[in-house]
Amino acid sequence: MPISLRSRFWRMLLRNTFMTKKRSIAEYRANDMKSAKLMGGISKTVSVEKIEIDGLQAEWIIPANANPKKVILYLHGGGYVTGSIESYRMMCSLLATYTGIKILIPNYRLAPEHPFPAALDDALKTYRWLLKQGHSPADIIICGDSAGGGLSLATVIALRDNNESLPAATVCLSPWTDLTLKNKTHVTKAKVESMLRADILSEWASAYAGESNLNNPLVSRLNADFHSFPPLFIQVGSDEVLLDDSILLAEKAKAAGVDVTLKIHDDMWHVWMVLGELIPESKKAFEEIALFISILKARKPGNVGKPALITFSPPPRPGWCLLPFLMGAPAPFWLLLLARPSRGFSGPLGNKLKKTHSPPPPPAVPFSRFFPGPLPRPGVSAPSPPSFVRRPLGDGAPPPPPPPRPSPAWVFFFFFVFVPPVPPPHPQGPRGAWGFGVARPPPPKPKKNKRPPRTPPPPPRPPRGRLDPPPPGPPRWLPAPAPGGARGPTPPP
């Protein structure tokens, strides 16, 4: 399904901002401070608490009715050289609201002032501090985007190599896993990328690595070994240069026996979720993360056999659903489109019309049911994976069938209700009203003269002068002769 109009607008804006010219690290940090004002708004149901962890600034994002035991350790992105708690507060507040879990965001040290392994040490310090506060490793999920996604993987790798307890899962959003920039998508996706430039990524990689080798497994996570790794969930956009970083990570983790879920969102750019409520596609990404976490809860031994409650909303409808309304279609037609419960609407009106559906929850089975691996427990059937989960990588299974198309009943309803009937036959033939029949030109009308011809005027009378002879007959001033010869009155002088 095509992306929404709002996403198209933001993609164009981001491309004009980040791809037109090369910026320095100082300029990126100044832009991050400006965006923090836009991204700093949170819901009233979410509370913020600032803390300090052994000199490291951090912040709690606590949603309403949050589970006090569950924690998400979020490591923000920014290429290891920029990024802050303020610029990720809105995104983390939405993530906390959808998952129902409080989030801890540390302000880890940035390069080039603090190169590798400063950021990794801060992440390990925060994780160990959570363990000291009484949180169980099975109740902690490490999550991160872009550079923070790679830092999340490095944190788990360092914990495993030190024989420490591992978190329950790892969630990576558009992770940067190969700082050598050797993947093909750095070339094939350069024209559609909206935020990342190859020259800037190379500068950031050198600033973060410092004197370390870029092939170090804790720097470029694609070179690491993923044995004994917790379940891994990856989200990435199809129009970003780091696409191969996620695909190769999923393939290598899957080969090591890790439960991996890779979701590629079509036409989306790098870390689109940071825009939060500004675009409807962020909501879908948060719902997928919430579903992944709910399945993790079902894996616990104490919850075997208990269903996991999974709720989700319809996917967003693109902005072209308003096209019939803008073209002057009848109001019932576009209201019918907006009110359909099978899909949502990506606009202000959609917040009032959309509905939340709660399908029957699946039984509690290991998350590996989405990929070839150990079978579920005896007596527990493995349901088919949700529609958003991609097929396993390299398993040879046929692709899932396409979703059923909606019934065309509403098309016939519109046709018979809103299309007027055929008019009665015209005496001169069909006239082609509303496309029915073939229009026949009307017969030619007789030509009418603009004005009737004028009759010739009568000939002019000749003028009469004084010397003209008088007309025949008695003068008009003389009266008729009286009888007996008497003369009448004398004429006037």
Secondary structure by P-SEA (a helix, b strand, c coil): ccccaaaaaaaaaaaaccccccccaaaaaaaaaaaccccccccccbbbbbbbccccccccccccccccccccbbbbbccccccccccaaaaaaaaaaaacbbbbbbbcccccccccaaaaaaaaaaaaaaaaaccccccbbbbbccaaaaaaaaaaaaaaaaccccccbbbbcccccccccccccccccccccccccaaaaaaaaaaaacccccccccccccccccccccbbbbbbbccccaaaaaaaaaaaaaaaccbbbbbbbccccccccccccccaaaaaaaaaaaaaaaaaaaaccccccbbbbbbbccccccccccccccccccaaaaaaaaaccccccccaaaaacbbbbbcccccccccccccccccccccccccccccccccccccccccccccccccaaaaaaaaacccccccccccccccccccccbbbbcccccccccccccccccccccccccccccccccccccccccccccccccccc
